[in-house]
Amino acid sequence: MHEIDNDGNGLVDGGDALLGSAGFSGVNASVNMSSPLTVNNTPVKLLVVYSFSAGATVGATTGVTIA
């Protein structure tokens, strides 16, 4: 899930705007944003949130690339 942190508090809450979400298919997930995100000279804080199943492998790693 990708969200814009509108209130700048670093937490997912009602002040944020959901940009898109996806589930993993194997080892990959691609999120298609519901609308384009334009970044100008004003910084934008994004929250990238993961939700893992209880059966996820302990000690495994994950990462994110925003392009």
Stockholm file with secondary structure:
# STOCKHOLM 1.0

chainA/1-67         MHEIDNDGNGLVDGGDALLGSAGFSGVNASVNMSSPLTVNNTPVKLLVVYSFSAGATVGATTGVTIA
#=GR chainA/1-67 SS CEEECTTCSSSCSTTSEEEECCCCBTTBCCCCCSSCCCCCSSCCCEEECCCCCTTSCTTCCCCCCCC
#=GC SS_cons        CEEECTTCSSSCSTTSEEEECCCCBTTBCCCCCSSCCCCCSSCCCEEECCCCCTTSCTTCCCCCCCC
//
